[in-house]
């Protein structure tokens, strides 16, 4: 890895100092978001909190952007010219029941910190460049970044960066492709004791669907995942259920793997209807792509975290063997170069994402300090992309090859 020149060291120092100067303010924002969890597309409190703060910091902010009430975009362009456009994503929706158990309060402030850091450099040194922060609602459900993509939010953007809290560190941890599917079965009601033979049992259908999928699992890739819940299991135990419903998530290591698995799962649902005489309504939602990790970006991120903060990373091979969750950032990284590293919040007790205990851990000062480190590393990667022509070229070339 090349050494920083005297000038680029000044750039980096300026960016990191700007982040450190607002660290306590960001911590307060993080706590407020964590303590006021809001579900997908309902993030009114977090939206206003972030929009107001970014406006105070001198950004041009568009609230309720791209036709989404709780999305926003904040932008700062250097007086020297537009230059390359580096973007970041802030997420701030919570999970049902368990709140911010995926640490979106931390993701929210990481994006804010990054654009503040780069804005300081662009202002002080008057170099070309533009920074954007997208407020992206509904990551946990309905995948708001897909809506933003379809609305043209990322047009003219050169790179997209974000980080994610977790129990570990890694710039190359894979995120799986996923496609949600809603399934309903329609039967015929009857008295469950007196005339069960006159009914068509929709509950039997959805139970068979689960059994079919359970048997299918033996014949799928070890990196594939299928999981779901019953959202309506019937109306009363003495009535043959005439309507049942479930929602499922089907995952593959890559979008191609997912596309190969999807029709096989579909047949499991259809077969359950055929066997019971029920009618099936199967509704596939928009697919979330795997994260297309840009090698130069991820390598540079791990370099800065290691060099400046002494953080160690598993080998790329070991990271590749971690089969993780999914994120709509994957769709963005198939559109433009990007990454989605994970960083360790160093909880005092063993926790994993989507636990109540993880939500509590994301309020700690330690988690905040680790977020500032990850934000700093991500910011320096964005800075390099802005000022280093050769690095930017490598990023774009790597992305082009990944699309072949």
C-alpha positions as CSV (number, residue, x, y, z in Angstrom):
1,X,0.0,0.0,0.0
2,X,1.4,3.4,-1.0
3,X,2.4,5.9,1.7
4,X,0.4,9.0,2.1
5,X,2.1,12.1,0.8
6,X,2.4,15.2,3.0
7,X,-0.6,16.8,1.2
8,X,-2.9,13.7,1.4
9,X,-1.9,13.3,5.0
10,X,-3.2,16.8,5.6
11,X,-6.4,15.8,3.8
12,X,-6.8,12.7,6.0
13,X,-6.0,14.6,9.2
14,X,-8.6,17.3,8.4
15,X,-11.3,14.6,7.7
16,X,-10.6,12.7,10.9
17,X,-10.5,15.8,13.0
18,X,-13.9,16.9,11.6
19,X,-15.4,13.6,12.6
20,X,-13.9,13.6,16.0
21,X,-15.2,17.2,16.6
22,X,-18.8,16.0,16.1
23,X,-18.4,12.6,17.8
24,X,-20.4,13.6,20.9
25,X,-23.1,15.2,18.8
26,X,-23.4,12.0,16.8
27,X,-23.5,9.9,19.9
28,X,-26.5,11.9,21.1
29,X,-28.3,11.4,17.8
30,X,-27.5,7.7,17.9
31,X,-29.0,7.3,21.4
32,X,-32.1,9.3,20.4
33,X,-32.7,7.0,17.4
34,X,-32.1,3.9,19.4
35,X,-34.6,4.9,22.1
36,X,-37.2,5.8,19.5
37,X,-37.4,2.8,17.2
38,X,-39.5,3.2,14.1
39,X,-40.5,0.6,11.6
40,X,-40.1,0.6,7.8
41,X,-41.3,3.8,6.1
42,X,-42.5,5.2,9.5
43,X,-39.1,6.7,10.5
44,X,-40.4,10.2,10.9
45,X,-38.5,11.0,14.1
46,X,-35.2,9.8,12.8
47,X,-35.8,11.5,9.4
48,X,-36.4,14.9,11.0
49,X,-33.5,14.5,13.4
50,X,-31.0,13.8,10.7
51,X,-32.4,16.3,8.2
52,X,-32.3,19.1,10.8
53,X,-28.7,18.2,11.9
54,X,-27.4,18.0,8.3
55,X,-28.9,21.4,7.4
56,X,-27.3,22.9,10.5
57,X,-23.9,21.5,9.2
58,X,-24.3,23.3,5.9
59,X,-25.5,20.6,3.6
60,X,-28.1,21.1,0.9
61,X,-30.8,18.7,2.2
62,X,-33.9,17.4,0.4
63,X,-36.3,15.8,2.9
64,X,-38.9,13.3,1.8
65,X,-36.8,12.7,-1.3
66,X,-37.5,10.6,-4.4
67,X,-41.2,10.2,-3.5
68,X,-40.5,8.5,-0.1
69,X,-41.7,10.4,3.0
70,X,-38.8,9.2,5.2
71,X,-36.0,9.3,2.7
72,X,-33.6,12.2,2.3
73,X,-30.5,13.3,0.4
74,X,-27.9,15.6,1.7
75,X,-25.3,17.0,-0.7
76,X,-22.2,19.2,-0.6
77,X,-20.3,20.2,-3.8
78,X,-16.9,21.9,-3.7
79,X,-16.7,25.4,-5.1
80,X,-13.8,24.0,-7.2
81,X,-16.2,21.8,-9.2
82,X,-18.3,18.7,-9.0
83,X,-15.5,16.2,-9.5
84,X,-16.2,12.6,-8.6
85,X,-19.3,11.9,-6.5
86,X,-18.8,9.8,-3.4
87,X,-22.0,8.7,-1.6
88,X,-22.9,7.1,1.7
89,X,-26.0,5.5,3.1
90,X,-27.7,6.0,6.5
91,X,-30.2,3.5,7.7
92,X,-32.5,4.2,10.6
93,X,-35.4,1.8,10.6
94,X,-35.9,-0.7,13.4
95,X,-37.1,-4.3,13.8
96,X,-40.6,-5.2,15.2
97,X,-40.5,-6.0,18.9
98,X,-36.7,-6.0,19.3
99,X,-36.1,-2.4,18.2
100,X,-32.6,-1.4,16.9
101,X,-31.3,-4.9,17.2
102,X,-29.3,-4.5,13.9
103,X,-27.7,-1.2,15.0
104,X,-29.3,1.1,12.5
105,X,-28.8,4.0,14.9
106,X,-25.1,3.5,14.4
107,X,-25.4,3.1,10.7
108,X,-27.3,6.4,10.6
109,X,-24.5,8.4,12.3
110,X,-21.7,6.6,10.4
111,X,-23.0,8.1,7.1
112,X,-23.4,11.5,8.7
113,X,-19.9,11.4,10.1
114,X,-18.4,10.4,6.8
115,X,-20.0,13.3,4.8
116,X,-19.0,15.8,7.5
117,X,-15.4,14.6,7.3
118,X,-15.2,14.9,3.5
119,X,-17.0,18.2,3.5
120,X,-14.3,19.6,5.7
121,X,-11.6,18.6,3.2
122,X,-13.5,20.0,0.2
123,X,-14.0,23.3,2.0
124,X,-10.5,23.7,3.4
125,X,-8.5,22.7,0.4
126,X,-10.9,23.7,-2.3
127,X,-10.5,20.6,-4.4
128,X,-13.0,19.1,-6.8
129,X,-15.5,16.7,-5.5
130,X,-19.0,16.1,-4.3
131,X,-20.3,14.1,-1.3
132,X,-23.8,12.8,-0.9
133,X,-25.6,11.1,2.0
134,X,-28.8,9.1,1.2
135,X,-31.2,8.6,4.0
136,X,-32.5,5.1,3.2
137,X,-35.6,3.9,4.9
138,X,-37.0,0.4,5.2
139,X,-33.9,-1.7,5.0
140,X,-35.3,-4.3,7.4
141,X,-38.5,-4.7,5.4
142,X,-39.5,-3.7,1.8
143,X,-35.9,-2.7,0.9
144,X,-36.1,1.1,0.5
145,X,-32.9,1.3,-1.5
146,X,-34.6,-0.5,-4.3
147,X,-37.2,2.2,-4.4
148,X,-34.4,4.8,-4.4
149,X,-32.7,3.0,-7.3
150,X,-35.9,2.9,-9.3
151,X,-36.4,6.6,-8.6
152,X,-33.0,7.4,-10.1
153,X,-31.3,8.4,-6.8
154,X,-27.9,7.0,-7.6
155,X,-27.7,8.4,-11.1
156,X,-24.5,10.3,-11.5
157,X,-23.0,8.8,-8.3
158,X,-19.6,7.2,-8.7
159,X,-19.4,5.0,-5.5
160,X,-21.5,4.0,-2.6
161,X,-20.0,3.2,0.9
162,X,-21.5,2.1,4.2
163,X,-20.6,0.1,7.2
164,X,-22.6,-2.2,9.5
165,X,-22.2,-3.1,13.2
166,X,-21.8,-6.7,14.1
167,X,-20.0,-9.1,16.5
168,X,-17.0,-9.2,14.1
169,X,-14.8,-7.4,11.6
170,X,-14.5,-7.9,7.9
171,X,-14.3,-6.0,4.6
172,X,-15.0,-9.1,2.5
173,X,-17.9,-10.8,4.5
174,X,-20.5,-11.9,1.9
175,X,-24.1,-10.8,2.1
176,X,-26.6,-13.1,0.5
177,X,-29.2,-12.4,-2.2
178,X,-32.7,-12.8,-0.9
179,X,-36.3,-12.7,-2.2
180,X,-39.3,-12.4,0.0
181,X,-42.5,-14.4,-0.9
182,X,-46.0,-14.2,0.5
183,X,-48.1,-17.4,0.3
184,X,-51.8,-17.7,0.9
185,X,-54.0,-20.8,0.8
186,X,-57.7,-20.7,0.3
187,X,-59.9,-23.7,1.3
188,X,-63.4,-24.2,2.5
189,X,-64.6,-23.8,6.1
190,X,-66.6,-26.6,7.9
191,X,-67.2,-27.8,11.4
192,X,-64.0,-29.5,12.5
193,X,-65.8,-32.2,14.4
194,X,-69.2,-32.7,12.8
195,X,-68.5,-32.3,9.1
196,X,-64.7,-32.1,8.6
197,X,-65.2,-34.1,5.3
198,X,-67.0,-31.1,3.8
199,X,-64.1,-28.7,4.3
200,X,-60.8,-28.0,2.5
201,X,-58.1,-27.4,5.1
202,X,-55.9,-24.4,4.2
203,X,-53.8,-25.0,7.3
204,X,-52.9,-28.5,6.0
205,X,-51.7,-26.8,2.8
206,X,-49.4,-24.4,4.5
207,X,-48.0,-27.1,6.8
208,X,-47.3,-29.3,3.8
209,X,-45.5,-26.3,2.2
210,X,-43.2,-26.2,5.2
211,X,-42.7,-29.9,5.0
212,X,-41.9,-29.7,1.3
213,X,-39.4,-27.0,1.9
214,X,-37.9,-29.0,4.7
215,X,-37.3,-32.0,2.4
216,X,-36.0,-29.7,-0.4
217,X,-33.2,-28.4,1.9
218,X,-31.3,-31.7,1.6
219,X,-31.0,-31.0,-2.2
220,X,-29.9,-27.4,-2.2
221,X,-26.6,-25.7,-1.9
222,X,-25.2,-25.3,1.7
223,X,-25.1,-21.6,1.1
224,X,-28.8,-21.4,0.2
225,X,-31.4,-20.5,2.9
226,X,-35.2,-20.8,3.1
227,X,-37.1,-19.7,6.2
228,X,-40.5,-18.4,7.0
229,X,-43.4,-18.0,9.4
230,X,-47.1,-18.6,9.4
231,X,-48.9,-15.2,9.7
232,X,-52.4,-16.7,9.7
233,X,-53.0,-20.2,10.9
234,X,-56.8,-20.2,11.0
235,X,-59.7,-18.7,12.9
236,X,-60.7,-21.2,15.6
237,X,-59.8,-24.8,16.4
238,X,-63.4,-26.0,15.8
239,X,-63.4,-24.6,12.2
240,X,-61.6,-26.1,9.3
241,X,-59.3,-23.2,8.3
242,X,-60.5,-21.7,5.0
243,X,-57.6,-19.2,4.8
244,X,-54.0,-19.4,5.9
245,X,-51.0,-17.3,5.1
246,X,-47.2,-17.2,5.5
247,X,-44.2,-15.2,4.5
248,X,-40.9,-16.6,3.6
249,X,-37.4,-15.5,2.7
250,X,-35.4,-17.4,0.1
251,X,-31.7,-16.7,-0.1
252,X,-28.7,-17.6,-2.3
253,X,-25.0,-16.8,-2.1
254,X,-25.4,-14.9,-5.4
255,X,-28.4,-13.5,-7.3
256,X,-27.8,-16.3,-9.9
257,X,-28.0,-18.9,-7.1
258,X,-31.2,-17.3,-5.9
259,X,-32.8,-17.3,-9.4
260,X,-32.0,-21.0,-9.7
261,X,-33.6,-21.8,-6.4
262,X,-36.7,-19.7,-6.7
263,X,-38.7,-21.9,-9.1
264,X,-38.0,-25.0,-7.0
265,X,-39.4,-23.3,-3.9
266,X,-42.4,-22.1,-5.9
267,X,-43.2,-25.7,-6.8
268,X,-43.2,-26.6,-3.1
269,X,-46.0,-24.1,-2.5
270,X,-47.9,-25.3,-5.6
271,X,-47.6,-29.0,-4.6
272,X,-49.1,-28.3,-1.2
273,X,-52.2,-26.8,-2.8
274,X,-52.5,-29.7,-5.2
275,X,-52.3,-32.2,-2.4
276,X,-55.0,-30.6,-0.3
277,X,-57.3,-29.2,-2.8
278,X,-56.7,-25.6,-1.6
279,X,-56.0,-22.8,-4.0
280,X,-52.7,-21.0,-3.6
281,X,-51.8,-17.3,-4.1
282,X,-48.0,-17.0,-4.3
283,X,-46.6,-13.4,-4.5
284,X,-42.9,-13.0,-5.0
285,X,-41.5,-9.6,-4.0
286,X,-38.5,-7.7,-5.4
287,X,-35.2,-9.6,-5.1
288,X,-32.4,-8.2,-3.0
289,X,-29.0,-8.8,-4.6
290,X,-25.9,-10.1,-3.0
291,X,-23.3,-7.5,-2.1
292,X,-20.9,-7.1,-5.1
293,X,-17.8,-6.3,-2.9
294,X,-15.4,-4.0,-4.7
295,X,-11.9,-5.4,-4.1
296,X,-9.9,-2.1,-4.1
297,X,-12.4,-0.4,-1.9
298,X,-12.6,-3.2,0.7
299,X,-8.8,-3.7,0.7
300,X,-8.3,0.0,1.3
301,X,-10.9,0.0,4.2
302,X,-9.1,-2.9,5.9
303,X,-5.8,-1.2,5.4
304,X,-6.9,2.0,7.1
305,X,-8.6,0.3,10.0
306,X,-5.5,-1.8,10.6
307,X,-3.0,1.0,10.2
308,X,-4.7,3.7,12.2
309,X,-6.6,1.7,14.8
310,X,-4.8,-1.6,15.1
311,X,-7.9,-3.6,14.1
312,X,-7.2,-7.1,12.8
313,X,-9.2,-8.9,10.2
314,X,-9.8,-12.6,9.4
315,X,-8.3,-13.8,6.2
316,X,-10.4,-13.3,3.1
317,X,-10.9,-17.0,2.9
318,X,-12.3,-17.2,6.4
319,X,-14.5,-14.2,5.8
320,X,-15.8,-15.8,2.7
321,X,-16.9,-18.8,4.7
322,X,-19.2,-16.7,6.8
323,X,-22.7,-16.9,5.4
324,X,-24.4,-13.8,6.5
325,X,-27.6,-11.8,6.2
326,X,-28.8,-9.8,3.3
327,X,-29.1,-6.1,2.6
328,X,-30.5,-3.9,-0.1
329,X,-27.1,-2.3,-0.3
330,X,-26.4,-5.3,-2.5
331,X,-28.6,-3.8,-5.3
332,X,-26.7,-0.6,-5.1
333,X,-23.3,-2.4,-5.4
334,X,-24.6,-4.1,-8.6
335,X,-25.4,-0.6,-10.0
336,X,-22.2,1.3,-9.0
337,X,-19.0,0.3,-7.1
338,X,-19.5,-0.1,-3.4
339,X,-18.9,-2.1,-0.3
340,X,-20.6,-3.1,3.0
341,X,-18.0,-4.0,5.7
342,X,-18.9,-5.2,9.1
343,X,-17.3,-3.9,12.3
344,X,-17.2,-5.3,15.9
345,X,-19.1,-3.2,18.5
346,X,-17.2,-5.1,21.2
347,X,-20.2,-5.9,23.4
348,X,-19.4,-6.8,27.0
349,X,-21.6,-9.9,26.6
350,X,-21.9,-12.3,23.6
351,X,-24.5,-10.9,21.2
352,X,-25.5,-11.3,17.6
353,X,-27.7,-9.1,15.4
354,X,-31.5,-9.2,15.8
355,X,-31.3,-9.8,19.5
356,X,-32.7,-7.4,22.1
357,X,-29.3,-7.6,23.8
358,X,-27.7,-6.3,20.5
359,X,-30.0,-3.3,20.5
360,X,-28.9,-2.5,24.1
361,X,-25.2,-3.0,23.1
362,X,-25.6,-0.5,20.3
363,X,-26.3,2.3,22.9
364,X,-23.0,1.9,24.7
365,X,-20.1,4.3,24.5
366,X,-17.9,1.4,23.3
367,X,-20.2,0.7,20.4
368,X,-20.1,4.4,19.5
369,X,-16.3,4.5,19.7
370,X,-16.0,1.5,17.3
371,X,-18.5,3.2,15.0
372,X,-16.3,6.3,14.8
373,X,-13.3,4.1,13.9
374,X,-15.3,2.3,11.2
375,X,-16.6,5.7,10.0
376,X,-13.1,7.1,9.9
377,X,-11.8,4.2,7.8
378,X,-14.7,4.5,5.4
379,X,-14.2,8.2,5.1
380,X,-10.6,7.8,4.2
381,X,-11.5,5.3,1.5
382,X,-14.0,7.9,0.1
383,X,-11.3,10.6,0.3
384,X,-8.9,8.5,-1.7
385,X,-11.5,7.9,-4.3
386,X,-12.0,11.7,-4.6
387,X,-8.4,12.7,-4.8
388,X,-6.5,9.7,-6.2
389,X,-7.0,9.3,-9.9
390,X,-5.2,5.9,-10.1
391,X,-7.2,4.5,-7.2
392,X,-10.5,5.7,-8.6
393,X,-9.5,4.0,-11.9
394,X,-8.8,0.7,-10.1
395,X,-12.2,0.8,-8.4
396,X,-14.0,1.4,-11.6
397,X,-12.0,-1.3,-13.5
398,X,-12.7,-3.8,-10.7
399,X,-16.4,-3.0,-10.9
400,X,-16.5,-3.4,-14.7
401,X,-14.8,-6.9,-14.4
402,X,-17.4,-7.9,-11.8
403,X,-20.2,-7.3,-14.2
404,X,-18.8,-9.4,-17.0
